[in-house]
Amino acid sequence: MRSTIDHLPETKARELAYVVEVIRSGFEAATARRTQERFRGGKLLKIILFGSYARGDWVEDPVGRYFSDYDLLVVVDREELTDVAEFWDKTESRLLSDLTAGTILRTPVSLIYHALDDVNDKLRLGRYFFMDILKDGIVLFEEPGHAFVEPLPLSREEALRETQEYFEDWFATALQFIEGAHFHLDRGHFNLAAFNFHQAVERFYHCLFLVRTLWSPKSHNLNRLRLLAEEMEPSLKAVWPRARRAERRCYSLLRDAYIKARYSSSYHITNDELAWIAARVAVLQDAVRAVCEARIEDLEKAA
């Protein structure tokens, strides 16, 4: 893997150096007082830049309100240390605060966390996502002596079988959540309708990841899923318009529905807002179906 970012502007290189330091210091603070055996001696092993900033095709579009993220794979030495709420929430909050302030950091950061053994297992199973990281990624930090294994590509037949199974499962259950959303919408259960639309969108994104890469991030965070999906398939940027304030508000209500629509008395959403969300979910449904079916068709030809 590469270890230099000399293709990036100096401002981006400085930002990434700062982000790496925030991640390292945040991990050190989160683990410093842990006395449980399963946490003791935990190590941060690697920080790897992947995606558009690694490839050199990032986007900064102030007019369209789209900016590529720094996509970073954070590798630790044990699975317990990948728990976001337990070990990484403060780090992510600090980076978001820095981004909002706009002085030290002006580029969004998207982090995913995996144990080294987990990454190596994925490489042995031929998961494209991690194989692409090995091919295109750039090491920003690493502890010596913790190498990745050589990947073992799947046969074309195996890749086709797994891809078809993922599509049939995840796309179908996304449609079931849409049915549930309309059931509750017809009965005036607006919060439950919003939650079901959130679940449909989440499953459409997971379906896309699994069909394209045979991997999906362990997250309910719609922003994270959306950004990773749009990074993978730029045509999906058009699904959620960003230009008007009302559009951004509707998306925010959908994003927050996973928790707030079920548990917060302050969460309110209108019939008109749900109608807008329903229309955009239908657009996402068609877009994901087209991308997934094209992928399956390519695999069928190859097999």
C-alpha positions in Angstrom: 0.0 0.0 0.0 1.1 3.6 -0.6 2.1 5.8 2.3 2.4 9.2 0.7 -0.3 11.8 -0.1 1.8 14.0 -2.3 -1.0 14.1 -4.9 -3.1 16.2 -2.5 -2.9 20.0 -2.0 -0.9 21.1 1.0 -4.1 22.3 2.8 -5.5 18.8 2.5 -2.3 17.2 3.7 -2.4 19.5 6.8 -6.0 18.6 7.5 -5.3 14.9 7.3 -2.3 15.2 9.6 -4.6 17.0 12.1 -7.4 14.3 11.7 -4.9 11.5 12.3 -3.7 13.3 15.5 -7.3 13.7 16.7 -8.0 10.0 16.1 -4.9 8.9 17.9 -5.3 11.2 20.9 -9.0 10.4 21.1 -8.3 6.6 21.2 -5.6 7.1 23.8 -8.0 9.1 26.0 -10.8 6.6 25.5 -8.7 3.6 26.5 -6.4 5.2 29.2 -8.6 4.3 32.2 -9.9 1.0 31.0 -9.2 -1.7 33.5 -11.2 -4.6 32.1 -9.1 -7.4 30.7 -10.7 -7.3 27.3 -9.7 -3.6 26.9 -6.3 -3.7 28.6 -3.4 -3.0 26.2 -5.7 -2.2 23.3 -3.9 -0.8 20.3 -4.6 1.4 17.4 -2.8 -0.3 14.5 -3.6 1.6 11.3 -5.3 4.6 9.8 -5.9 4.3 6.1 -7.2 6.8 3.6 -9.4 5.3 0.9 -12.1 6.5 -1.5 -11.9 9.7 -3.6 -9.1 11.5 -1.7 -7.0 8.4 -2.1 -7.8 8.0 -5.8 -7.5 11.7 -6.5 -11.1 12.2 -7.8 -12.7 14.1 -4.9 -15.4 16.6 -5.4 -15.9 20.1 -3.9 -19.1 21.7 -5.2 -20.3 24.7 -3.2 -23.2 25.4 -5.6 -24.6 21.8 -5.5 -23.7 21.6 -1.8 -21.7 18.4 -2.2 -18.2 17.8 -0.8 -16.4 14.6 -0.7 -15.4 13.2 2.7 -12.1 12.0 3.9 -12.9 8.2 4.1 -10.7 6.6 6.7 -10.4 3.0 7.8 -9.4 2.8 11.5 -7.9 -0.6 12.4 -7.5 -1.8 16.0 -6.2 -5.0 17.5 -9.5 -6.4 18.9 -13.2 -6.3 18.0 -14.3 -4.7 21.3 -12.5 -1.5 20.4 -14.6 -0.9 17.4 -17.6 0.1 19.5 -18.4 3.6 18.4 -20.3 4.8 21.4 -17.8 3.3 23.8 -14.5 4.5 22.2 -15.1 6.8 19.2 -18.0 9.1 20.0 -15.9 11.9 21.4 -13.5 11.7 18.6 -16.3 12.0 16.0 -17.9 14.8 18.0 -14.6 16.7 18.1 -14.1 16.4 14.3 -17.7 17.5 13.7 -17.2 20.5 16.0 -13.9 21.4 14.1 -15.7 21.1 10.8 -18.5 23.4 12.0 -16.0 25.9 13.2 -14.3 25.8 9.8 -10.8 26.9 10.9 -8.7 23.8 11.4 -10.9 21.4 9.4 -13.0 22.2 6.3 -13.5 18.7 4.9 -16.0 16.2 6.3 -14.5 13.0 7.8 -16.1 9.6 7.6 -14.7 6.9 9.8 -15.2 3.1 9.8 -13.7 0.9 12.5 -12.6 -2.7 12.1 -10.3 -5.2 14.0 -7.3 -6.4 12.2 -8.6 -10.0 12.3 -11.9 -8.9 10.9 -10.2 -7.1 8.0 -8.1 -10.2 7.3 -11.1 -12.5 7.4 -12.8 -10.2 4.9 -9.7 -10.4 2.6 -9.7 -14.2 2.8 -13.4 -14.1 1.8 -12.7 -12.0 -1.2 -14.7 -8.9 -0.1 -14.2 -6.3 -2.8 -14.4 -3.4 -0.5 -11.3 -4.3 1.5 -9.5 -5.6 -1.6 -10.0 -2.1 -3.1 -8.7 -0.5 0.0 -5.5 -2.6 -0.3 -5.2 -1.6 -3.9 -6.0 2.1 -3.7 -5.7 3.1 0.0 -2.9 5.2 1.5 -1.5 4.4 5.0 -1.5 7.6 7.1 -0.4 5.8 10.3 0.5 2.3 11.3 2.2 0.3 14.0 4.8 -2.0 12.5 4.3 -5.8 12.5 0.6 -6.0 11.8 0.3 -6.7 8.1 -2.8 -7.5 6.2 -3.0 -11.0 4.6 -3.0 -11.6 0.9 -6.6 -11.4 -0.4 -8.2 -14.5 -1.9 -10.5 -13.5 -4.8 -13.9 -15.2 -5.0 -14.7 -17.3 -8.1 -17.1 -15.6 -10.5 -19.7 -18.2 -9.7 -19.4 -17.6 -5.9 -19.5 -13.9 -6.4 -22.7 -14.1 -8.4 -24.4 -16.4 -6.0 -23.6 -14.2 -2.9 -24.6 -11.1 -4.8 -27.9 -12.4 -5.9 -28.7 -13.6 -2.4 -27.9 -10.3 -0.9 -30.1 -8.4 -3.4 -33.1 -10.7 -3.0 -33.0 -10.4 0.8 -32.2 -6.8 1.4 -34.2 -5.2 -1.4 -37.3 -7.2 -0.5 -37.1 -6.2 3.1 -36.7 -2.6 2.2 -39.9 -2.8 0.2 -41.6 -4.3 3.3 -40.6 -1.3 5.3 -42.1 1.0 2.6 -45.3 -1.0 2.9 -45.2 -0.4 6.7 -44.6 3.3 6.2 -47.7 3.7 4.0 -49.8 1.6 6.4 -48.9 4.0 9.3 -49.2 7.1 7.1 -52.7 6.1 6.0 -53.7 5.9 9.7 -52.1 9.1 10.8 -49.2 7.4 12.7 -46.7 9.9 11.3 -43.8 9.1 13.6 -44.0 5.4 12.9 -44.3 6.2 9.1 -41.1 8.2 9.4 -39.3 5.4 11.2 -40.3 2.9 8.6 -39.1 5.1 5.8 -35.8 5.5 7.6 -35.5 1.7 7.8 -36.3 1.3 4.1 -33.6 3.8 3.1 -31.1 2.2 5.5 -31.8 -1.2 3.9 -31.6 0.1 0.3 -28.1 1.5 1.1 -27.0 -1.7 2.8 -28.3 -3.6 -0.3 -26.2 -1.4 -2.5 -23.1 -2.0 -0.5 -23.6 -5.8 -0.3 -24.3 -6.1 -4.0 -21.4 -3.9 -5.1 -18.8 -5.0 -2.5 -20.1 -8.0 -0.5 -19.7 -5.8 2.6 -21.8 -3.3 4.4 -20.9 -0.9 7.3 -22.2 -1.7 10.7 -24.2 1.5 11.1 -27.7 2.9 11.4 -26.3 6.4 10.8 -28.1 7.5 7.7 -25.6 10.3 6.9 -22.7 7.9 7.0 -24.5 5.3 4.9 -25.6 8.0 2.4 -22.1 9.5 2.0 -20.5 6.1 1.5 -23.2 5.2 -1.0 -22.8 8.4 -2.9 -19.0 7.9 -2.9 -19.5 4.5 -4.4 -22.3 5.5 -6.8 -22.2 9.2 -7.6 -25.6 9.1 -9.4 -27.2 8.7 -6.0 -26.3 12.3 -5.1 -29.4 13.4 -7.1 -31.7 11.3 -4.8 -31.7 13.9 -1.9 -31.8 17.5 -3.2 -29.9 19.9 -1.0 -30.7 23.3 -2.6 -33.8 24.3 -0.6 -34.1 24.7 3.1 -37.4 22.6 3.2 -35.6 19.7 1.4 -32.8 19.7 3.9 -35.3 19.8 6.8 -37.2 16.8 5.4 -34.0 14.8 5.0 -33.0 15.8 8.6 -36.3 14.5 9.9 -35.8 11.2 8.1 -32.2 10.9 9.4 -33.3 11.5 13.0 -36.3 9.2 12.8 -34.3 6.1 13.8 -34.2 7.3 17.4 -36.3 10.4 17.8 -39.5 9.2 15.9 -39.8 6.4 18.5 -38.5 7.9 21.7 -38.6 11.7 21.6 -41.8 13.7 22.4 -40.3 16.7 20.6 -40.2 14.9 17.2 -42.9 16.2 14.9 -43.3 15.6 11.2 -46.2 16.6 8.9 -48.1 14.8 6.2 -46.5 17.0 3.5 -43.0 16.3 4.8 -43.7 12.6 4.7 -45.1 12.9 1.2 -41.8 14.5 0.1 -39.8 11.8 1.8 -42.0 9.0 0.2 -41.3 10.5 -3.2 -37.5 10.6 -2.7 -37.5 7.1 -1.2 -39.2 5.9 -4.4 -36.4 7.6 -6.4 -33.8 5.8 -4.2 -35.6 2.5 -4.7 -35.4 2.8 -8.5 -31.8 4.0 -8.5 -30.6 1.2 -6.2 -32.5 -1.4 -8.2 -30.9 -0.2 -11.5 -27.4 -0.3 -10.0 -27.8 -3.7 -8.4 -29.4 -5.3 -11.5 -26.6 -3.9 -13.6 -24.0 -5.4 -11.2 -25.7 -8.8 -11.3 -25.9 -8.7 -15.1 -22.2 -8.0 -15.3 -21.5 -11.0 -12.9 -23.8 -13.2 -14.9 -21.9 -12.4 -18.1 -18.5 -13.0 -16.4 -19.7 -16.3 -15.0 
